[in-house]
């Protein structure tokens, strides 16, 4: 590849000729790397980096300028933000007395975790750009496709990290240790843990548990151990479904840890996690004070809807093979949305009846 650098530097004023030379060199290098994914040290990765380095910064900026803002937004994945909205506010159901201060602290926790996840997305995409190029969908991401250069990506990530730090310092006086653990865990995941089978999915699921814990820390309410187990098992189920989809769609080329999985093994784990999630949530309702004295009614309402929801999601993942984007499935599948709406309405009514006697009288409880 040193020869490529000398040839490209020999024609600095002829961009078309220089691009042809670099492209030809990358084509020659590609068969050498045909045995595995495009890792950071592979020949195709080196050729790609050489191509990026050989292109004048001005030309790249001009080409990406019309869609730069759109790509910067795509880089922080707004479609993943509902995860924070779904998990962190769970603490509100256990708050004894609602107030604007409690809502403000929970809302600030959602904002801070959204910024933290944006920083993590930029970091992951920059580190994994070579492997993402081997994936049929991820290769279109802004960094992997080359629409955003590494220099712009790192500057963008540093700016987001600065906003995150400012939000933590300027916001309410909340203990932020779950956030710190989340960031440290994601750094370790990007560098090492994502290559260890089973550990990779457990670490991602732990990130959701930390979101839930941050919500409870923000409200100064103790979190139930059964709820922690339910959140962990449910999120692990969603992640395993995503891995199942990745294995079916693109194999293990882009994610080495997938080599230790099979479709049948992942399906066994998914069923195990589904059982654990339902059991833990029912225990949370049974042992907590959320729906007392209507605990039995809450259980009767929850069992059919929870079972149906998990059965439908398993159908989407195993039969329809559409579990690649769990958040999108949960928010856009009509049957899941309808079941969640009915379950939430009925369970919410039971909770109101348990807390407000007048509501219980109106509904005849």
N, C-alpha and C positions, 0 to 999 in steps of 0.2 A: 504493500500500500504506500510505501515511501515513494515508489515510482509514480503513483497517481498524484501525490502532492507536488512532485517536481514538474510533472506535465501540466497540471492545472496552473501552477504559478508561472509557467513559462509563457502563458498566453493571457495575461491579466486584462488586456483591452479587447479580447474577443470572447464575449460570454457564450455565444453559440458554440464555438469550437471547444471552449473549455468544458461546457456541459456535456458535449458529445464524448470527450475523452473520459470524463469521470463516469458517465453512464456506461461506457464500454468496459471500464475497469470493474465496475460493480457487477456487470453481467458475468464477467469471467470469474469473479470471486464467488458468485452465488452457488454454483454446484458444490463447492467445497463444504458448504454449510447445509447441504441437503439432508444430512442425517439427523438433525435436531432442530429445535426452535431457535429463533433469532435471539439468543442471549446477548448480554453486554459484551462478551468477548468473542463472539462468533464473527466469521468473515463477512457475512452479509450485514451485520450490525456495524462493523468497522467501515464497510463500504458506504452504508447509509450515513454514518457520521461524517465521512469524508465528503460526501455529496453536499450535506448541510453546511459543512465548513467552507466548501469551495464556492458556494453561492454568495454573491455580494449581499450584505445586510440590506442595502437599499432596495434591491430587486425583491427580496423576500417580503420586506415591509410593504412595498407597493402591491404585490400580489395578494397579500392577506388583509390589506387595509379595509376593503369593502365589507368583509365578513368578520373582521377582527373582534368587534364587540360581541357578536353572536357566538363566536367560538370561545371567547372568554367566559361567557355565561354558561355555555355547554360544559366547559371544563369543570365547573363547580357543581354540576348535575342538580339543577333545581327539582327535577322529578323525584329525587331521593329525599328531599327535605320533609315530605310528610312523615317520614320515619320519626323525626323529632317531635312532630305534632301529635303523633299517635302514642308515643311511649312516655315522654317526659310529663305531660299533664295527668298521667294516671294517678299521681299523688293527690289530685283535687278530690277524688272520690272518698278519700280517707280524712280529709280536713274536717275537723269538728265544726268550725265556724268559718264560713266564707267571708272574705273581705277583699277590698281593692288592693291592699298591700300584698296579700297572698297571690292574687292573680298577677300582679306586677312582677313579683319574684319568679313565678313559674314562667311567665312570658319572657322574662329576661334570660332565664336558663335555656329556653328554647332558642332564643336568638344567639346566645353564646355557643351553644352546641352546634347550631347551624354553621356558624363561622368556623368552628373547629373542624367540622366534617368537610367544609370547603377546602381548608388548608390540607387536610389529609388526602382529598381527591387529587389536588394538584401535585402533591408529593408522590402519590402512588402512580399517577399517569406519567410523571417524569421518570421515575425509576423503572417502570415496567414498559416503557415505550417500545423496546425491541420485541418483547414477548407479545405485546398487544398487536403488533403487525402480523402475527401468525394466526390471529383470531378473525373469523369472518365478519364479526360485528365490531369488535373493539378496535380493529385497524382503521376505522373511520373516526376515531376520537381525535380531537384537535392536535395533540402532541404526536401521537403515533402516525398520523397522516402527514405531518409536517406543516400543517397550516399555522401552528404556533411553535415558534422556535424555543429551544431550551432556555435561552437567555430571557425571553419574554415570560416564559412559564415560571422561572425561578423568581423573577422580579414581582410577578403577580402573586406568587405564594408568599413572598416576604411581606408584601403589602397587606394581604389578608391576615397574616400572623400579627402584624402591627395593629390592625383593627380588632383582632381577637384580644390582644393584650389590653388595648384601650377599653374594650367593653367589660373586661374583668375588673379593671381598676376603677372605672367610672361608675359601674353599676352598683346594685345593692350589696350590702355586706353579707355575702353568701359563702359558705365553705365550698371551695372549688376542687376538692381533692378527687372527686369522680372524673372531672374534666382532665386533670393532670394525669391520672392513671390511664384514661382513654387515649390521650396523645402519646404517652410513653408506650402503651401497648401497640398502637398503630405503627410507630417507628420500628419497634421490634418485629412486628408482623411483616412490614414491607421488606426488611432486610434479611430476616431469618425464618420466622415462624410460618410464613406462608408456604414454605417448602416442606414442612413436616406434616404428613397426613394425619388427619383427625385433629391435631392441634390447630391447624389452620381454621377449621370451621368453628371450633370451640372458642377461639380468640375473637372471631367476628361476632358470635353470639354474646360473648361477654361485653362487647361494646354496647349492645342494646340494654343489657342489665345495668351498665354504668349510667346510661341515659335515664333509666327509671329511678335509680338511686339518687341521681342529681336532682330530679324533681322532688323526691321526698326530703332530701337535705334542704332544698330551697324553702319548703313549707314547714320544716322543723317537725315533721311527723315521722314516727318510726315505721319502717316498711316491713310488711309481713314476709317471713321466710317462704311461705307458700306462694306468694305473688312473685317473688324473685325466681323461684323454681319454674313457675308457669311462664313467665316472660322468657327465661332462658330456653326452656324446652320448645316454646312456640317459635322463637327466632331461630333456634338451631334447625327446626323443621323446615323453615323457609329457606335457610342457607343450603341445607342438604338438597332441597328441591332444585335450587339454582345450580348446584354442582351436578345434579342428575341431568339437567338440561344441557349444561356445558359439555358433559361427557358424550351425550348423544349427538350434539350438533357439531362440535369441533374436536372431539377427542382430548388427548392430554398434551398436545403440542405447546399450547400457550400457558398451561398451568401444570408444572411437573408433579405436584402432589396428587393430581388426578390419576396418576399411574397406579396408585395404591388402592383405587376404588374400582368397583364394578357397578353396573346399573342395578343388579339384584341386591348387592350389599347396601347400596344407598337407599333402596326401597325398604329394606329391613329397618334401617336406622330411622327413616322417616316415620314408619308406623310406630316404632318405639317412642319417638319424640312426641307424636300425636297423642298417644296414650298417656304419657307423662304430663303433657300440657293440660289435657282435660282433667285428669285426676288432681293435679296441683291446684288448678283454678277452683274446682269444686270444694277442695279442702280450705281454700282461702275464704270462700263464701261461708262455709260451715263453721269455721273457727273464729272468724272476724266479727266485728260489731257492726258491719256495714248495713246489714239488712235485718238485724234483730228488731222485732220478734217474728219476722216473716222469712226466716232462713229456709225453711222447707219449701215455701213457695218459690223463692229465688232459685233453689236447686232444680225444682221441677221445670221452671221456665228455661233454665240455662242448659240442661242436659241435651234436649233435642236440637237446639240451635247450634250449640258448640260442636256436637257430633256431626250435624249436617254440614257445617262450615268446613270442618277438617276433611270430611269425606269428599266434598266438592273440590277442595284444593288438591287432594290426592288425585282426583280424577283429572284435573287440569295438568298436573305434573306427569303422572304415569301414563295416562291414556292419550291426552292431547299433546303432551310434551311441550307445554308452554310456560314452564316455570322459570325461564331465564330472567324475568324481571318481576320479582315477587310483589313489590309495591304496586306496580302497574296492574298485576292480576287482582290484587286485593281491592283496588279502587275502581277497576273497570269491568270486572266480571259481573254481569247482572245478577246472577244467582247469589254470589257471595255478598254483594252490596245489599240485596233485598233481605237476605237472612240476617246480616249484621244490623240493618235498620230496624227490623222487627224485634230482634233480640235486645238491642239497645233501648228501644222504646219500652218494652215490657219490663226489663230489668230496672231501667230508670224509674219507672212508675213504682216498682216495689221499693226502691231506695227512698223515693220521696215519701211514700206511705210510712216507711220506718222512721223517718225524721220529722215529718209534719203530720200530726194526728188528723188534722182537718182533711188532708188528702186521703187518708185511710177511710175516713167516714164517707167521703164522696164516692169512692170506688167500692165501698161495701166490705172492707176488710176488718 
